[in-house]
Amino acid sequence: MITQLTINNFAIVDKLTIEFAQGMTAITGETGAGKSIAIDALGLCLGLRADSTVVRFGAERADITAHFLLNDTPTASAWLRENQLNDGNECILRRVINSDGRSRAFINGSAVPIAQLRELGQKLIQIHGQHEHQLLMKSEHQQALLNHYMGETSLLRDMRLQYQRWKAACQTFALHEKQRQERESYLQLLQYQLKELNEFAPQEGEFEKIDEEYRRLSNSEQLITLSQQTAMLLAEQDEYNVLSTLNQAKNRVQDLIALDPHFVDVFTMLDEAAIQIAEASHELRHYAENRELDPAYIAALEKRLSKQIALARKHNIAPQQLPAFYQEKLAELSNYQHFDQQSSQLQMNIDTSYQQALILAKKLHEKRIKTAKTLAKAITQSMRELSMTHGQFNIDIVYDEQNLHEDGGDSVIFMVTTNPGQPLQPIAKIASGGELSRIALAIQVLTAKKIEMPVLIFDEIDVGISGPTAAKVGNLLRELGQSTQVITVTHLPQVAGNANQHFFVAKHSDDQQTTTTMCPLDKEGRVAELARLLGGNKITDNTLANAKELFVDIAF
């Protein structure tokens, strides 16, 4: 429950502290005094959008703080623990709005994003406004009310998630089909490229090997000639060769050894050199004799090299990269060949997720049918208690699996009749604003009973109601206040008389400024306020007596 609301520099409020009690609290005041100003301030503390216009003129900032006790609020307590914002059995929400429009939010003293303030606020308070009967005419709001009354939050969540999976599968398939159309033209290019590459079939490392061999073979004639010439120079030329000269030197050194043994080492070196020269000459001769000139083979190598260079240039890559490029294109073609298989799988995903969504939608439909009967019966009874003696309420639910949405496959329409002999019609066609207000009130009270909400606020929802009906509305709200905290802004004395706590809102003006105050009323103050609500500014003894009669469980 909310225990305290502190408002500073908000709209025309200077400073205001409100202490709330359990049960039902009524807020009344003169027209234009700002009866809903506390509710508006509390809404900002719950995360509603704010701008600089809410800051009191001349002030730097508006500051609003709400204190809550969490005795019977397990959902909010669990949320605070999950977000590491819990502080015992109390929760303090604070909102600060600067005059430049910027705002800050706090939960138990910790700065938080506005979204978190809003998320927690939805677990603490539910506000019903005076224009709620206008929302009641919209089919989506009717379905939301039925969902609230039904409960089944897990099933509704599963339905929403499964619907999102189905839509995601549809979007993935649509994107896949678009890509396939775009790829058709590219596929033609790919097939053309691969036709040339398949014919050539480049191999990894082939270019380097062929290039090396071609360079070598293209110089074969020169290699043979030079080899022969060098072999002759070393050992085979008749007139002069290195080996013959070296042998002559060896003979001379043998003569030297006969005279001086010191030249033995020189002879050994010359003998080894002669052996090396002879072997070198033999290798050169062998190379020249075994090297064949094959112009056709050389031409084939040249053609292969030229083709690879041309293909590489065509694809703007180096010749050495052509084999990798070829494998890449083959892989792309393989992906295209599996594209149809992917289409089939994606279509299967759509069908599967759709069927799973249908299962959940049918479960929701069955539960809505059952819940609708119970709710319609309760609203019919409540309408008759609110002076619509011949009122009858029904909820039509049309299931269409071709019109699937996040809430299932149902379309919900509230049907009503208020006069005997008239058929049920959609609630949007009801002409009487007073009747619509009473029906809206009945629905709000009934649905509020089903929702585990610690605080319910009704902001002038009794517009268009008077007389005995107003007393019944007051009884309904007081009864609701026995299980949850109820705060209602009202202009009806019959409603205010049922409250456990009563605040009076007044506006004060002087030449300098205008301020709004909100004061709790004692027993005498409540009598005077109810008398004012009954008779206006002219209060008589009869009016006071009538005012006393409106009080519930208060002795005079």
C-alpha positions as CSV (number, residue, x, y, z in Angstrom):
1,M,0.0,0.0,0.0
2,I,1.0,3.6,-0.5
3,T,1.6,5.3,2.9
4,Q,2.9,8.8,1.9
5,L,3.1,11.0,-1.1
6,T,5.4,14.1,-1.0
7,I,5.0,16.8,-3.7
8,N,7.3,19.8,-4.1
9,N,7.0,22.5,-6.8
10,F,4.6,20.5,-9.1
11,A,2.1,22.4,-11.2
12,I,0.5,24.8,-8.7
13,V,1.5,22.8,-5.6
14,D,4.2,24.4,-3.5
15,K,4.8,21.8,-0.8
16,L,2.4,19.0,0.0
17,T,2.7,15.8,2.1
18,I,-0.2,13.3,2.1
19,E,-0.5,10.4,4.5
20,F,-2.6,7.6,3.1
21,A,-4.5,5.0,5.2
22,Q,-5.8,1.5,4.4
23,G,-9.2,0.9,2.9
24,M,-10.9,3.5,0.8
25,T,-9.7,7.1,0.5
26,A,-11.9,9.8,-1.1
27,I,-10.5,13.1,-2.6
28,T,-13.0,15.9,-3.2
29,G,-12.8,19.6,-3.8
30,E,-14.3,22.5,-5.7
31,T,-14.3,22.6,-9.5
32,G,-10.9,23.7,-10.8
33,A,-9.2,23.2,-7.4
34,G,-7.1,20.4,-8.9
35,K,-8.6,17.3,-7.3
36,S,-6.6,15.1,-9.6
37,I,-3.3,16.9,-9.0
38,A,-2.1,14.3,-6.5
39,I,-2.9,11.5,-8.9
40,D,-1.1,13.3,-11.7
41,A,2.0,13.7,-9.5
42,L,1.8,10.1,-8.5
43,G,1.6,9.1,-12.1
44,L,5.0,10.8,-12.8
45,C,6.4,9.0,-9.8
46,L,5.3,5.8,-11.5
47,G,7.2,6.6,-14.6
48,L,4.8,8.5,-16.8
49,R,6.2,10.9,-19.4
50,A,6.9,14.4,-18.1
51,D,8.2,17.7,-19.5
52,S,9.1,21.1,-18.1
53,T,5.5,22.3,-17.9
54,V,4.9,20.3,-14.8
55,V,7.5,22.3,-12.8
56,R,5.9,25.1,-10.7
57,F,6.5,28.5,-12.3
58,G,9.7,30.1,-10.9
59,A,11.1,26.8,-9.4
60,E,14.2,24.9,-10.6
61,R,12.7,21.5,-10.3
62,A,9.7,19.4,-9.3
63,D,10.3,16.7,-6.8
64,I,7.8,13.9,-6.0
65,T,8.3,11.0,-3.6
66,A,6.0,8.0,-2.9
67,H,6.4,5.6,0.0
68,F,5.0,2.1,-0.1
69,L,4.8,-0.8,2.3
70,L,5.3,-4.2,0.7
71,N,3.5,-6.5,3.2
72,D,1.1,-8.0,0.6
73,T,3.0,-7.2,-2.6
74,P,5.1,-10.4,-3.5
75,T,5.4,-9.5,-7.1
76,A,6.9,-6.1,-6.5
77,S,9.1,-7.5,-3.7
78,A,10.4,-10.2,-6.1
79,W,11.1,-7.6,-8.8
80,L,13.1,-5.4,-6.3
81,R,15.2,-8.4,-5.3
82,E,15.8,-9.5,-8.9
83,N,17.0,-6.0,-9.7
84,Q,19.0,-5.7,-6.5
85,L,17.0,-2.6,-5.3
86,N,15.2,-4.1,-2.3
87,D,15.4,-2.3,1.0
88,G,13.5,-4.3,3.6
89,N,9.7,-4.0,3.7
90,E,9.5,-0.5,2.3
91,C,9.9,0.9,-1.2
92,I,10.5,4.6,-2.0
93,L,10.0,5.9,-5.5
94,R,11.2,9.4,-6.4
95,R,11.0,11.4,-9.6
96,V,12.8,14.8,-10.1
97,I,11.9,16.9,-13.2
98,N,14.1,19.9,-14.0
99,S,12.8,23.1,-15.5
100,D,14.7,22.3,-18.7
101,G,12.6,19.1,-19.1
102,R,15.3,16.6,-18.0
103,S,14.2,14.2,-15.3
104,R,15.8,11.6,-13.0
105,A,14.3,8.5,-11.3
106,F,15.2,6.7,-8.1
107,I,14.1,3.5,-6.4
108,N,15.1,3.2,-2.8
109,G,17.7,5.9,-3.3
110,S,19.4,4.3,-6.3
111,A,19.2,6.1,-9.7
112,V,17.4,4.0,-12.3
113,P,16.1,4.5,-15.9
114,I,12.6,5.7,-16.2
115,A,11.6,2.4,-17.8
116,Q,12.5,0.6,-14.6
117,L,10.4,3.0,-12.6
118,R,7.5,2.4,-14.9
119,E,8.0,-1.4,-14.8
120,L,7.9,-1.4,-10.9
121,G,5.1,1.1,-10.8
122,Q,2.8,-1.2,-12.8
123,K,3.2,-3.8,-10.0
124,L,2.2,-1.3,-7.3
125,I,-0.6,0.8,-8.6
126,Q,-3.3,0.7,-11.2
127,I,-5.0,3.9,-12.3
128,H,-8.5,4.0,-13.8
129,G,-9.3,7.3,-15.4
130,Q,-12.6,9.2,-16.1
131,H,-12.1,8.6,-19.8
132,E,-11.8,4.8,-19.4
133,H,-15.3,4.3,-20.8
134,Q,-14.0,5.7,-24.1
135,L,-11.4,3.0,-24.2
136,L,-14.1,0.5,-23.4
137,M,-15.5,1.0,-26.9
138,K,-12.3,-0.3,-28.5
139,S,-12.2,-4.0,-29.2
140,E,-8.5,-4.3,-28.2
141,H,-9.2,-2.8,-24.8
142,Q,-12.2,-5.1,-24.3
143,Q,-9.9,-8.1,-25.0
144,A,-7.3,-6.7,-22.6
145,L,-9.9,-6.5,-19.9
146,L,-11.1,-10.0,-20.5
147,N,-7.4,-11.2,-20.4
148,H,-6.9,-9.4,-17.0
149,Y,-10.0,-11.1,-15.6
150,M,-9.0,-14.4,-17.0
151,G,-5.5,-14.4,-15.6
152,E,-3.5,-17.1,-17.4
153,T,-0.4,-14.8,-17.7
154,S,1.9,-17.7,-18.5
155,L,-0.4,-18.9,-21.4
156,L,-0.7,-15.4,-22.7
157,R,3.1,-15.0,-22.5
158,D,3.7,-18.3,-24.3
159,M,1.2,-17.2,-27.0
160,R,2.9,-13.9,-27.5
161,L,6.4,-15.6,-27.8
162,Q,5.1,-18.3,-30.1
163,Y,3.4,-15.7,-32.3
164,Q,6.7,-13.7,-32.5
165,R,8.5,-16.9,-33.5
166,W,6.0,-17.5,-36.3
167,K,6.3,-13.9,-37.5
168,A,10.1,-14.1,-37.3
169,A,10.0,-17.3,-39.4
170,C,7.8,-15.6,-42.0
171,Q,10.2,-12.7,-42.1
172,T,13.2,-15.0,-42.5
173,F,11.5,-16.8,-45.3
174,A,10.5,-13.6,-47.1
175,L,14.1,-12.3,-46.9
176,H,15.4,-15.7,-48.2
177,E,13.0,-15.5,-51.1
178,K,14.0,-11.9,-51.9
179,Q,17.7,-13.0,-51.8
180,R,17.0,-15.9,-54.0
181,Q,15.5,-13.6,-56.7
182,E,18.4,-11.3,-56.4
183,R,20.8,-14.2,-56.7
184,E,19.3,-15.5,-59.9
185,S,21.1,-13.0,-62.0
186,Y,24.3,-13.5,-60.0
187,L,23.9,-17.3,-60.4
188,Q,24.0,-16.8,-64.2
189,L,27.3,-14.9,-63.9
190,L,28.6,-17.6,-61.5
191,Q,27.8,-20.4,-63.9
192,Y,29.5,-18.5,-66.8
193,Q,32.6,-18.0,-64.6
194,L,32.7,-21.6,-63.6
195,K,32.3,-22.8,-67.2
196,E,35.7,-21.3,-68.1
197,L,37.3,-22.3,-64.7
198,N,36.0,-25.9,-65.0
199,E,37.5,-26.1,-68.5
200,F,40.8,-24.8,-67.2
201,A,40.7,-26.5,-63.8
202,P,43.6,-24.7,-62.1
203,Q,45.5,-26.6,-59.5
204,E,47.1,-25.3,-56.3
205,G,50.8,-24.5,-56.9
206,E,50.6,-25.4,-60.6
207,F,51.4,-21.9,-61.9
208,E,54.6,-21.7,-59.9
209,K,55.8,-25.1,-61.1
210,I,54.9,-24.6,-64.8
211,D,56.5,-21.1,-64.8
212,E,59.7,-22.5,-63.4
213,E,59.8,-25.4,-65.9
214,Y,58.9,-23.1,-68.8
215,R,61.7,-20.7,-68.0
216,R,64.1,-23.6,-67.9
217,L,62.9,-25.3,-71.1
218,S,62.7,-22.0,-73.0
219,N,66.5,-21.7,-72.4
220,S,67.4,-25.3,-73.3
221,E,69.3,-24.6,-76.5
222,Q,71.5,-22.1,-74.8
223,L,72.0,-24.4,-71.8
224,I,73.1,-27.3,-74.1
225,T,75.5,-25.1,-76.1
226,L,77.1,-23.6,-73.0
227,S,77.4,-27.0,-71.3
228,Q,79.1,-28.5,-74.4
229,Q,81.5,-25.5,-74.7
230,T,82.4,-25.7,-71.0
231,A,83.0,-29.5,-71.1
232,M,85.3,-29.0,-74.1
233,L,87.1,-26.2,-72.3
234,L,87.6,-28.3,-69.3
235,A,88.7,-31.6,-70.8
236,E,87.6,-32.3,-74.4
237,Q,89.2,-29.7,-76.6
238,D,92.2,-31.1,-78.6
239,E,94.4,-28.1,-78.7
240,Y,93.9,-26.8,-75.2
241,N,91.9,-27.8,-72.2
242,V,92.1,-27.3,-68.5
243,L,92.6,-31.0,-67.6
244,S,95.5,-31.4,-70.1
245,T,97.2,-28.4,-68.7
246,L,96.6,-29.6,-65.1
247,N,98.2,-33.0,-66.0
248,Q,101.2,-31.2,-67.4
249,A,101.5,-29.3,-64.1
250,K,101.3,-32.6,-62.2
251,N,104.3,-34.0,-64.2
252,R,106.4,-30.9,-63.4
253,V,105.6,-31.2,-59.7
254,Q,106.7,-34.8,-59.7
255,D,110.0,-33.6,-60.9
256,L,110.1,-31.1,-58.1
257,I,109.3,-33.9,-55.5
258,A,112.4,-35.8,-56.7
259,L,114.4,-32.8,-55.7
260,D,112.4,-31.8,-52.6
261,P,109.7,-34.0,-50.9
262,H,108.1,-30.7,-49.7
263,F,106.1,-30.6,-52.9
264,V,104.1,-33.8,-52.1
265,D,101.2,-31.7,-50.8
266,V,101.1,-29.6,-53.9
267,F,100.9,-32.7,-56.1
268,T,98.0,-34.1,-54.0
269,M,96.1,-30.8,-54.5
270,L,96.7,-30.8,-58.2
271,D,95.7,-34.5,-58.4
272,E,92.4,-33.8,-56.6
273,A,91.7,-30.8,-58.8
274,A,92.2,-33.0,-61.9
275,I,89.7,-35.5,-60.6
276,Q,87.1,-32.6,-59.9
277,I,87.7,-31.2,-63.4
278,A,87.2,-34.6,-65.0
279,E,83.9,-35.1,-63.1
280,A,82.7,-31.6,-63.9
281,S,83.4,-32.2,-67.6
282,H,81.5,-35.5,-67.4
283,E,78.4,-33.9,-65.8
284,L,78.3,-31.1,-68.4
285,R,78.6,-33.6,-71.3
286,H,75.9,-35.8,-69.7
287,Y,73.6,-32.8,-69.3
288,A,74.2,-31.7,-72.9
289,E,73.6,-35.2,-74.3
290,N,70.4,-35.9,-72.4
291,R,68.7,-32.6,-72.8
292,E,66.0,-32.9,-75.4
293,L,64.5,-30.0,-77.2
294,D,60.6,-30.4,-77.5
295,P,59.1,-27.2,-79.0
296,A,55.6,-28.6,-78.8
297,Y,55.9,-29.3,-75.1
298,I,57.3,-25.8,-74.5
299,A,54.4,-24.3,-76.5
300,A,51.9,-26.3,-74.4
301,L,53.5,-24.9,-71.2
302,E,53.4,-21.4,-72.6
303,K,49.7,-21.7,-73.6
304,R,48.8,-23.0,-70.1
305,L,50.7,-20.1,-68.5
306,S,49.1,-17.5,-70.8
307,K,45.6,-18.9,-70.1
308,Q,46.1,-18.8,-66.4
309,I,47.4,-15.2,-66.5
310,A,44.5,-14.2,-68.7
311,L,41.9,-15.7,-66.4
312,A,43.5,-14.1,-63.4
313,R,43.5,-10.7,-65.0
314,K,39.8,-11.2,-65.9
315,H,38.9,-11.7,-62.3
316,N,41.3,-9.1,-61.1
317,I,43.5,-11.4,-59.1
318,A,47.1,-12.7,-59.2
319,P,47.7,-15.9,-61.2
320,Q,48.8,-17.7,-58.1
321,Q,45.3,-17.0,-56.5
322,L,43.3,-18.5,-59.3
323,P,43.0,-22.1,-57.8
324,A,41.7,-20.6,-54.5
325,F,39.3,-18.4,-56.4
326,Y,38.1,-21.4,-58.3
327,Q,37.4,-23.3,-55.1
328,E,35.5,-20.3,-53.7
329,K,33.3,-20.2,-56.8
330,L,32.6,-23.9,-56.5
331,A,31.6,-23.5,-52.9
332,E,29.2,-20.6,-53.9
333,L,27.6,-22.8,-56.5
334,S,27.2,-25.6,-53.9
335,N,25.4,-23.1,-51.6
336,Y,23.1,-22.1,-54.4
337,Q,22.3,-25.8,-55.0
338,H,21.3,-26.1,-51.4
339,F,19.2,-22.9,-51.5
340,D,16.0,-24.8,-52.5
341,Q,16.6,-27.1,-49.6
342,Q,16.9,-24.1,-47.3
343,S,13.6,-22.8,-48.7
344,S,11.9,-26.0,-47.9
345,Q,13.3,-26.0,-44.3
346,L,12.3,-22.4,-43.8
347,Q,8.8,-23.1,-45.0
348,M,8.7,-26.0,-42.6
349,N,9.7,-23.7,-39.8
350,I,6.8,-21.4,-40.7
351,D,4.3,-24.3,-40.7
352,T,5.7,-25.7,-37.4
353,S,5.6,-22.4,-35.5
354,Y,2.2,-21.6,-36.9
355,Q,0.7,-25.0,-35.8
356,Q,2.3,-24.5,-32.3
357,A,0.8,-21.0,-32.2
358,L,-2.6,-22.4,-33.2
359,I,-2.5,-24.9,-30.3
360,L,-1.9,-22.1,-27.8
361,A,-4.6,-19.9,-29.5
362,K,-7.2,-22.7,-29.2
363,K,-6.3,-23.1,-25.5
364,L,-6.8,-19.4,-25.0
365,H,-10.1,-19.5,-26.9
366,E,-11.5,-22.2,-24.7
367,K,-10.4,-20.4,-21.5
368,R,-11.8,-17.1,-22.8
369,I,-15.2,-18.7,-23.6
370,K,-15.4,-20.0,-20.0
371,T,-14.2,-16.8,-18.5
372,A,-16.5,-14.7,-20.7
373,K,-19.6,-16.5,-19.3
374,T,-18.5,-15.8,-15.7
375,L,-17.6,-12.2,-16.3
376,A,-20.7,-11.4,-18.4
377,K,-22.9,-12.8,-15.7
378,A,-21.1,-10.8,-13.0
379,I,-21.3,-7.6,-15.1
380,T,-25.0,-8.1,-15.8
381,Q,-25.7,-8.4,-12.0
382,S,-23.6,-5.4,-11.3
383,M,-25.4,-3.4,-14.0
384,R,-28.7,-4.2,-12.3
385,E,-27.3,-3.2,-9.0
386,L,-26.4,0.1,-10.6
387,S,-30.0,0.9,-11.5
388,M,-30.0,-0.7,-15.0
389,T,-32.8,-3.1,-14.0
390,H,-33.2,-4.7,-17.4
391,G,-29.5,-4.6,-18.3
392,Q,-27.9,-7.6,-19.8
393,F,-24.2,-8.1,-20.7
394,N,-22.6,-10.6,-23.0
395,I,-19.2,-11.2,-24.5
396,D,-19.0,-12.4,-28.1
397,I,-15.8,-14.2,-28.9
398,V,-15.1,-15.1,-32.6
399,Y,-12.2,-17.4,-33.3
400,D,-10.4,-17.1,-36.6
401,E,-7.1,-19.0,-37.1
402,Q,-6.5,-17.0,-40.3
403,N,-6.4,-13.8,-38.2
404,L,-3.8,-14.8,-35.7
405,H,-2.3,-12.1,-33.4
406,E,-0.2,-11.9,-30.2
407,D,-3.3,-12.7,-28.1
408,G,-4.4,-15.7,-30.1
409,G,-7.0,-16.0,-32.8
410,D,-9.9,-14.3,-30.9
411,S,-11.9,-11.1,-31.6
412,V,-13.7,-9.9,-28.4
413,I,-16.8,-7.8,-28.6
414,F,-18.7,-6.6,-25.5
415,M,-22.4,-6.8,-26.2
416,V,-25.0,-5.0,-24.0
417,T,-28.7,-4.1,-23.8
418,T,-30.2,-1.8,-21.2
419,N,-33.9,-1.8,-22.2
420,P,-36.3,-4.7,-22.3
421,G,-37.1,-6.1,-25.8
422,Q,-34.0,-4.6,-27.4
423,P,-31.4,-7.0,-28.8
424,L,-27.8,-7.1,-27.6
425,Q,-25.6,-4.6,-29.4
426,P,-21.9,-3.8,-29.4
427,I,-21.2,-1.6,-26.4
428,A,-19.8,1.1,-28.8
429,K,-23.4,1.7,-30.0
430,I,-24.8,2.6,-26.6
431,A,-26.1,6.2,-26.8
432,S,-26.3,7.0,-23.1
433,G,-23.1,8.3,-21.6
434,G,-24.4,7.7,-18.1
435,E,-25.1,4.1,-18.9
436,L,-21.7,3.7,-20.5
437,S,-20.1,5.2,-17.4
438,R,-21.9,2.8,-15.1
439,I,-21.0,-0.2,-17.2
440,A,-17.4,0.9,-17.3
441,L,-17.4,1.3,-13.6
442,A,-18.9,-2.2,-13.1
443,I,-16.2,-3.7,-15.4
444,Q,-13.4,-1.8,-13.7
445,V,-14.4,-2.9,-10.2
446,L,-14.9,-6.5,-11.2
447,T,-11.7,-6.8,-13.1
448,A,-9.8,-5.0,-10.3
449,K,-11.0,-7.7,-7.9
450,K,-9.2,-10.3,-10.0
451,I,-5.9,-8.5,-10.2
452,E,-3.4,-8.7,-7.4
453,M,-2.8,-5.0,-7.2
454,P,-1.9,-3.3,-3.8
455,V,-3.3,0.1,-4.8
456,L,-6.3,1.0,-7.1
457,I,-6.9,4.6,-8.1
458,F,-10.2,5.7,-9.6
459,D,-10.0,9.2,-11.0
460,E,-13.5,10.6,-11.4
461,I,-14.9,7.4,-12.9
462,D,-18.3,8.2,-11.5
463,V,-19.0,11.0,-13.9
464,G,-22.6,10.8,-15.2
465,I,-23.8,8.9,-12.1
466,S,-26.1,10.3,-9.4
467,G,-28.8,9.5,-6.9
468,P,-29.3,5.9,-5.6
469,T,-26.8,4.6,-8.2
470,A,-24.1,6.8,-6.7
471,A,-24.7,5.2,-3.3
472,K,-24.3,1.8,-4.9
473,V,-21.0,2.9,-6.5
474,G,-19.8,4.0,-3.1
475,N,-20.7,0.7,-1.6
476,L,-18.8,-1.1,-4.4
477,L,-15.7,0.9,-3.9
478,R,-15.8,0.5,-0.1
479,E,-16.2,-3.3,-0.5
480,L,-13.2,-3.3,-2.9
481,G,-11.3,-1.3,-0.3
482,Q,-11.6,-4.2,2.2
483,S,-9.2,-6.3,0.1
484,T,-7.0,-3.6,-1.4
485,Q,-6.2,0.1,-1.0
486,V,-8.6,2.2,-3.0
487,I,-8.1,5.9,-3.7
488,T,-10.9,7.7,-5.6
489,V,-11.3,11.2,-6.8
490,T,-15.0,12.0,-6.8
491,H,-17.6,14.7,-6.9
492,L,-20.3,12.5,-5.4
493,P,-21.2,12.8,-1.7
494,Q,-22.6,9.2,-1.8
495,V,-19.2,7.9,-2.8
496,A,-17.2,10.1,-0.5
497,G,-19.4,9.1,2.5
498,N,-18.3,5.5,2.1
499,A,-14.6,6.3,2.4
500,N,-12.5,5.4,5.4
501,Q,-10.4,8.5,4.8
502,H,-11.3,11.8,3.2
503,F,-9.1,14.6,1.7
504,F,-10.3,18.1,0.6
505,V,-8.5,19.9,-2.2
506,A,-8.6,23.7,-2.2
507,K,-7.0,26.4,-4.4
508,H,-5.8,29.6,-2.9
509,S,-4.8,32.7,-4.9
510,D,-3.4,36.2,-4.1
511,D,-1.8,38.9,-6.2
512,Q,1.4,37.0,-6.3
513,Q,0.7,33.3,-6.9
514,T,-1.8,30.4,-6.9
515,T,-1.4,27.3,-4.8
516,T,-3.2,24.1,-4.2
517,T,-3.6,22.4,-0.8
518,M,-4.9,19.0,0.1
519,C,-5.9,18.5,3.7
520,P,-7.3,15.4,5.6
521,L,-10.8,16.0,7.0
522,D,-11.9,15.1,10.5
523,K,-15.5,14.0,11.2
524,E,-16.9,17.6,11.4
525,G,-14.9,18.5,8.3
526,R,-16.3,15.6,6.4
527,V,-19.9,16.5,7.3
528,A,-19.3,20.0,6.0
529,E,-17.7,18.8,2.8
530,L,-20.5,16.3,2.1
531,A,-23.1,19.0,2.8
532,R,-21.3,21.2,0.3
533,L,-21.4,18.4,-2.3
534,L,-25.1,18.0,-1.6
535,G,-26.3,21.6,-1.5
536,G,-23.5,23.7,-2.9
537,N,-22.7,27.0,-1.1
538,K,-26.1,27.1,0.6
539,I,-25.9,24.7,3.5
540,T,-28.9,24.2,5.7
541,D,-29.7,22.1,8.8
542,N,-31.4,19.6,6.4
543,T,-28.4,19.5,4.2
544,L,-26.2,18.7,7.2
545,A,-28.6,16.1,8.4
546,N,-28.5,14.5,5.0
547,A,-24.7,14.6,5.0
548,K,-24.6,12.7,8.3
549,E,-26.8,10.0,6.9
550,L,-24.4,9.4,4.1
551,F,-21.6,8.2,6.4
552,V,-21.0,4.5,6.7
553,D,-20.0,3.2,10.2
554,I,-19.5,6.6,11.7
555,A,-21.7,7.6,14.6
556,F,-22.7,11.1,15.4
